[in-house]
Amino acid sequence: MDVHVISMVNAVFISSLDSYILFTDPARKGSNWQQRLWGYNRAIGTTQAITAGYFLWDVLLSTMHIDVFGADALGHAVAALLNTLVGFRPFANHYGISFILYELSTPFLNIHWFCDKLDLTGSTIQLYNGFALLATFFGSRLVRGTYQSVLIYQDVWQAWNYTAPARTGFGNFSPNAVRLEQYTLPGWLGLMYVGANTVLCGLNFWWFGKMIQAVRKRFTLEANTEQAKGQGKN
């Protein structure tokens, strides 16, 4: 119960804050790949700090109760925490808000769980919530999330193949070298970010299939129960 309440509060708050920044912050518009990878936006940094705190709690909880939540939940928590923390390097801070918006579907997931505990399994409320859950999950994670992943993979590829200007003179840098040398991408950073993000994308597709099965199962069970009651009365 406590897990779902904390998750609900975090998801509603962080999704509202992220949505506001996404639609009102002019600094996100017109950026190039260097700015998207190496730039830092204080508003997005604030949301990443809050999200990092949540995922740190999630990692600890998933580790302590891995028998309950499963290895997939722990893998998700670790990958999300890593990708959130590197935003303070800074690295890919621009994309942080896009992946944090995965949480748009979380409130509906928690409502689905609450319905089961309140004997509302198969109810009209759970039906409508199930549609909302699948729609927000599909839109925010599978469609927009995958699209944003493709964009950051492209930026990482450009950074991977980018060579900063060499030093000029004895112990001196050219002005251009000083400005651009920061864009050299460490191999471990690129591999870690792409690897963690790929894990998250894969889990999203796998969980979406599980969600469809769960929603169908509840309403199939409810239909069978109602049918059995009708036959009993006859």
C-alpha positions as CSV (number, residue, x, y, z in Angstrom):
1,M,0.0,0.0,0.0
2,D,2.7,2.5,1.0
3,V,4.6,1.8,-2.2
4,H,1.7,2.7,-4.4
5,V,0.8,5.9,-2.4
6,I,4.4,7.1,-2.7
7,S,4.6,6.2,-6.3
8,M,1.3,8.0,-6.9
9,V,2.3,11.2,-5.2
10,N,5.7,11.3,-7.0
11,A,4.2,10.6,-10.4
12,V,1.5,13.2,-10.2
13,F,3.9,15.9,-8.9
14,I,6.8,15.2,-11.3
15,S,4.6,14.7,-14.4
16,S,2.8,18.0,-13.7
17,L,6.1,19.9,-13.2
18,D,7.7,18.3,-16.3
19,S,4.7,19.0,-18.5
20,Y,4.8,22.7,-17.4
21,I,8.5,23.0,-18.2
22,L,8.1,21.1,-21.5
23,F,5.5,23.6,-22.8
24,T,6.8,26.9,-21.3
25,D,10.6,26.8,-21.2
26,P,12.0,28.5,-24.4
27,A,15.5,27.4,-23.7
28,R,14.7,23.9,-25.0
29,K,13.9,25.1,-28.5
30,G,16.4,25.4,-31.4
31,S,19.3,23.5,-29.6
32,N,22.0,21.6,-31.5
33,W,23.4,18.2,-30.6
34,Q,26.2,19.8,-28.4
35,Q,23.7,21.8,-26.4
36,R,21.4,18.8,-26.1
37,L,24.1,16.5,-24.8
38,W,26.3,18.9,-22.8
39,G,24.0,21.8,-21.9
40,Y,22.4,22.2,-18.5
41,N,18.9,23.6,-17.8
42,R,18.3,24.5,-14.2
43,A,14.5,23.8,-14.4
44,I,15.1,20.3,-15.8
45,G,17.9,19.8,-13.3
46,T,15.4,20.4,-10.5
47,T,13.0,17.7,-11.9
48,Q,16.0,15.3,-12.3
49,A,17.0,15.9,-8.6
50,I,13.6,15.0,-7.4
51,T,13.4,12.0,-9.7
52,A,16.9,10.8,-8.6
53,G,15.7,10.8,-5.0
54,Y,12.7,8.7,-5.9
55,F,14.7,6.2,-7.9
56,L,17.3,5.9,-5.2
57,W,14.4,4.9,-2.8
58,D,13.1,2.6,-5.6
59,V,16.5,0.9,-5.9
60,L,16.8,0.3,-2.2
61,L,13.3,-1.0,-1.9
62,S,13.6,-3.3,-5.0
63,T,16.8,-4.7,-3.6
64,M,15.5,-5.4,-0.2
65,H,12.3,-7.0,-1.6
66,I,13.4,-8.4,-4.9
67,D,11.4,-11.6,-4.1
68,V,8.3,-9.4,-4.2
69,F,9.0,-6.9,-7.0
70,G,11.2,-9.1,-9.2
71,A,14.5,-8.6,-11.1
72,D,12.8,-6.5,-13.8
73,A,11.7,-3.8,-11.3
74,L,15.3,-3.7,-9.8
75,G,16.8,-3.4,-13.3
76,H,14.4,-0.6,-14.2
77,A,15.2,1.3,-11.0
78,V,19.0,1.0,-11.4
79,A,18.9,2.0,-15.1
80,A,16.6,5.0,-14.4
81,L,18.8,6.2,-11.5
82,L,21.9,6.0,-13.6
83,N,20.4,7.9,-16.5
84,T,19.0,10.5,-14.1
85,L,22.3,11.1,-12.2
86,V,24.4,11.6,-15.3
87,G,22.3,14.7,-16.1
88,F,24.3,16.5,-13.5
89,R,27.6,15.8,-15.2
90,P,26.0,17.5,-17.2
91,F,25.1,14.9,-19.9
92,A,21.8,14.6,-21.8
93,N,20.1,17.0,-19.4
94,H,18.0,18.1,-22.3
95,Y,16.5,14.6,-22.6
96,G,15.9,14.1,-18.9
97,I,12.4,15.7,-19.1
98,S,11.4,13.4,-21.9
99,F,12.2,10.2,-20.1
100,I,10.8,11.4,-16.7
101,L,7.5,11.9,-18.5
102,Y,7.3,8.1,-18.6
103,E,5.6,8.7,-15.2
104,L,2.4,9.9,-16.9
105,S,1.1,6.4,-17.0
106,T,2.0,5.6,-13.3
107,P,-1.0,7.2,-11.6
108,F,-3.4,5.0,-13.7
109,L,-1.3,1.9,-12.9
110,N,-1.7,2.7,-9.2
111,I,-5.5,3.3,-9.6
112,H,-5.7,-0.1,-11.3
113,W,-4.1,-1.7,-8.2
114,F,-6.4,0.3,-5.8
115,C,-9.4,-0.9,-7.7
116,D,-8.4,-4.5,-7.1
117,K,-8.0,-3.8,-3.3
118,L,-11.3,-2.0,-3.1
119,D,-13.3,-4.9,-4.6
120,L,-13.7,-2.9,-7.8
121,T,-12.2,-5.5,-10.1
122,G,-14.0,-5.5,-13.4
123,S,-15.9,-2.4,-12.6
124,T,-16.7,0.5,-15.0
125,I,-14.1,2.6,-13.1
126,Q,-11.4,0.0,-13.6
127,L,-12.4,-0.4,-17.3
128,Y,-12.1,3.3,-18.1
129,N,-8.9,3.5,-16.0
130,G,-7.5,0.5,-17.9
131,F,-8.1,2.3,-21.2
132,A,-6.3,5.4,-19.8
133,L,-3.5,3.3,-18.5
134,L,-2.8,1.6,-21.8
135,A,-3.2,4.9,-23.8
136,T,-0.8,6.9,-21.6
137,F,1.7,4.1,-21.4
138,F,1.7,3.5,-25.1
139,G,1.9,7.3,-25.9
140,S,4.4,8.4,-23.3
141,R,6.7,5.4,-23.3
142,L,6.4,3.4,-26.5
143,V,5.8,6.2,-29.0
144,R,7.3,9.3,-27.5
145,G,9.9,7.5,-25.4
146,T,11.1,5.4,-28.4
147,Y,11.3,8.5,-30.6
148,Q,13.3,10.4,-28.0
149,S,15.6,7.4,-27.6
150,V,16.3,7.4,-31.4
151,L,17.1,11.2,-31.2
152,I,19.6,10.8,-28.3
153,Y,21.2,7.8,-30.0
154,Q,21.8,10.0,-33.0
155,D,23.3,12.7,-30.8
156,V,25.5,10.2,-29.0
157,W,26.6,8.8,-32.4
158,Q,27.6,12.4,-33.5
159,A,29.5,12.9,-30.3
160,W,31.2,9.5,-30.6
161,N,32.6,10.5,-34.0
162,Y,33.4,14.1,-33.0
163,T,37.0,15.1,-32.7
164,A,37.9,18.3,-30.8
165,P,40.6,20.5,-32.3
166,A,44.1,19.7,-31.2
167,R,46.3,21.8,-29.0
168,T,48.3,24.5,-30.8
169,G,51.6,25.9,-29.6
170,F,53.7,25.0,-26.6
171,G,51.2,24.2,-23.8
172,N,48.6,26.4,-25.3
173,F,45.1,25.8,-26.8
174,S,43.6,27.6,-29.6
175,P,40.4,29.6,-28.6
176,N,38.3,27.2,-30.7
177,A,39.9,24.1,-29.0
178,V,39.1,25.5,-25.5
179,R,35.5,26.0,-26.6
180,L,35.0,22.6,-28.3
181,E,37.2,20.2,-26.4
182,Q,34.4,19.6,-23.8
183,Y,32.3,17.9,-26.5
184,T,34.6,14.8,-26.5
185,L,32.5,11.9,-25.4
186,P,34.1,9.4,-23.0
187,G,33.4,5.8,-24.3
188,W,32.1,4.6,-20.9
189,L,29.6,7.4,-20.6
190,G,28.1,6.8,-24.1
191,L,27.9,3.0,-23.6
192,M,26.4,3.3,-20.1
193,Y,23.7,5.8,-21.2
194,V,22.8,4.0,-24.3
195,G,22.8,0.6,-22.5
196,A,20.7,1.8,-19.6
197,N,18.2,3.6,-21.9
198,T,17.9,0.4,-24.1
199,V,17.1,-1.6,-21.0
200,L,14.3,0.9,-20.1
201,C,12.9,0.8,-23.6
202,G,12.9,-3.0,-23.7
203,L,11.2,-3.2,-20.3
204,N,8.5,-0.7,-21.5
205,F,7.6,-3.0,-24.4
206,W,7.6,-6.1,-22.2
207,W,5.5,-4.4,-19.5
208,F,3.0,-3.2,-22.1
209,G,2.3,-6.7,-23.2
210,K,1.9,-7.7,-19.5
211,M,-0.6,-4.8,-18.9
212,I,-2.8,-5.9,-21.8
213,Q,-2.9,-9.4,-20.4
214,A,-3.7,-8.1,-16.9
215,V,-6.5,-5.8,-18.1
216,R,-8.1,-8.5,-20.3
217,K,-7.8,-11.1,-17.5
218,R,-9.7,-8.9,-15.0
219,F,-12.6,-8.3,-17.3
220,T,-12.7,-11.9,-18.6
221,L,-12.9,-13.1,-15.0
222,E,-15.6,-10.6,-14.2
223,A,-17.7,-11.7,-17.2
224,N,-17.3,-15.3,-16.3
225,T,-18.3,-14.5,-12.7
226,E,-21.5,-12.7,-13.8
227,Q,-22.3,-15.5,-16.2
228,A,-21.9,-18.1,-13.4
229,K,-24.2,-16.0,-11.1
230,G,-26.8,-15.9,-13.8
231,Q,-26.8,-19.6,-14.3
232,G,-27.0,-20.2,-10.6
233,K,-30.2,-18.1,-10.4
234,N,-31.7,-20.2,-13.2
